Structure formats: structure tokens, C-alpha cells
Amino acid sequence: MGEKGDNCVCPPFFLQKGAALEESMFRRVIHWAVEISTVVALAWFLVYSVGTHTVNAGQSMRPVLEDGDELLLNRVAVTLFRPKRFDIVLFRSEESRGQNIKRIIGLPGEEVQIQDGVLRIDGEVLKEPEGLSGEPIAISGRAEKVIRLGEEEYFVLSDNRSAGQDSRFDSVGNVKRERMVGTVWFRIGPFSKIGTVR
């Protein structure tokens, strides 16, 4: 008589190894599928929930933004947090369905005035970041007299001060936070200029 276990029918070793290999490959494929799905879902959330795609029109934000630049907006920056000075924001026009992209200069509660070509906030000359105009502002518009910003109101200007309508003009005026769609934070086109926007 044979030893105990002689009658056990077991698959050959190479078949056992093959089954384990198939199971390992299956687990890897599932793991990859889960990772790819997670990345796609995160990207979708960032683009469609946090960000919004828009295209810059016109020359008013040169040299930072050119006509036709494709941009992503950060909507959270204006819905959950207060926009900051020098943020570039997209906002809805009050008189039309159009939208504008401008840079925040004056914050709620501040007094803004453009006098003799010089921009002042609460009576003090505003030191703007390097790369912005620095040139005397030829057109003061309604800011020739002191403009006091109310609660949730912002004063916005074009980077190209000689082009475009901004808070100096009645057609735009003070911009309420509720009209802001988001801050411009990333340029996705043209390809040669992809990167964050400041």
C-alpha cells in the first residue's frame, strides 16, 4: 500500500504557478484601473468644480495676457476666500452678459484715487509689483475724485492702462464679489506659454 496521500489528485506544480501568475496579473490590472480612474476623477473635479476654462479676449491685460490665451480659473478663490490685491479675476459685467478679466487694485473699505497720473490707496501711493505698468496713468476717469469702496466691492484696472474698460469707467464701476467667477491661475494655451499666471 502507498503512503497516506498517494491517492491525492493535485495539479502539477507548473499549473499552480501559472494560476498564481494569472491572479497576480489580474490584481495588477485592477490596481492600475483604480489608479487611472482616480486620476481622471481628480482631474475632472479640478477642472470643472474648482476651475473653469475661459479664453482672454482683447489687449487690455497685456503684457501678462495676450488675446486668445486659454486660461483656467480658480473659482474657490472667490467663493470660499476673499480675493487679494493684484489677483487677476474674471467677472460678469453688470449691464450685459459679457465677462471681463482685470486685476484687483482696491479692496473693500479702501479709498482709491488716481491723481496726476498716480494711483493712491487710502492716500498712499500704491507700490505695484515689478512688471506692471509703472507708467503715469493718463486717464483717471471717475477715480479723479476719491472712490470709497463698500463692503464686498473691489476696484479693478487693466494692466494695459490705455486699453479696455475698468473701474475708472461707469460701464464697469466698482466690482462686487458676487460678480466674480474666479481668479486666473493657469494658462493652458498657447503651448509655448503654459504655466501659472501672476
GINOR-V20886 format. One record per backbone hydrogen bond with DSSP energy under -1.0 kcal/mol. CO is the residue of the C=O (numbers start at 1). NH is the residue of the N-H. E is the energy in kcal/mol with one decimal. If there is no record, write none. Layout:
BEGIN
[[CO;NH;E] [CO;NH;E]]
END
This chain:
BEGIN
[[3;6;-1.9] [5;8;-1.4] [12;16;-1.7] [13;17;-2.4] [14;18;-1.9] [15;19;-2.2] [16;20;-2.1] [17;21;-2.2] [18;22;-2.3] [19;23;-2.3] [20;24;-2.3] [21;25;-2.5] [22;26;-2.5] [23;27;-2.2] [24;28;-2.0] [25;29;-2.6] [26;30;-2.3] [27;31;-2.5] [28;32;-2.9] [29;33;-2.5] [30;34;-2.4] [31;35;-2.3] [32;36;-2.9] [33;37;-2.4] [34;38;-2.2] [35;39;-2.4] [36;40;-2.6] [37;41;-2.5] [38;42;-2.5] [39;43;-2.7] [40;44;-2.5] [41;45;-2.3] [42;46;-2.6] [43;47;-2.5] [44;48;-2.8] [45;49;-2.4] [45;50;-1.7] [46;51;-2.8] [50;75;-3.5] [52;73;-2.3] [54;71;-3.4] [56;68;-3.1] [59;62;-1.6] [60;160;-2.7] [61;65;-2.4] [66;69;-2.0] [69;56;-2.8] [70;188;-2.3] [70;189;-1.3] [71;54;-2.4] [72;185;-2.2] [72;186;-1.5] [74;183;-1.9] [75;78;-1.3] [75;79;-1.5] [76;80;-2.3] [76;81;-1.1] [84;87;-2.0] [87;104;-3.0] [88;184;-3.2] [89;102;-2.2] [90;181;-3.1] [90;182;-1.2] [91;100;-2.6] [98;93;-3.0] [100;91;-2.4] [102;89;-2.9] [103;157;-2.5] [104;86;-3.0] [106;155;-1.9] [107;110;-2.2] [110;149;-2.9] [111;122;-3.3] [112;147;-2.9] [113;120;-3.1] [115;118;-1.8] [117;137;-2.3] [118;115;-2.4] [119;126;-2.5] [120;113;-2.1] [121;124;-2.1] [124;121;-3.0] [129;132;-1.9] [140;143;-1.8] [141;144;-1.6] [143;114;-2.8] [147;112;-2.9] [149;109;-1.3] [150;153;-1.8] [152;177;-2.3] [154;175;-3.0] [155;105;-3.3] [155;106;-2.0] [156;167;-2.3] [157;103;-2.7] [159;161;-1.2] [160;163;-2.4] [166;169;-2.3] [168;142;-3.1] [169;172;-1.7] [169;173;-2.8] [175;154;-1.9] [176;179;-1.9] [177;180;-1.8] [179;92;-2.8] [182;90;-2.6] [183;74;-3.1] [185;197;-1.1] [186;72;-3.0] [187;195;-1.9] [189;70;-2.1] [190;193;-2.0] [191;194;-1.4] [195;187;-3.4]]
END
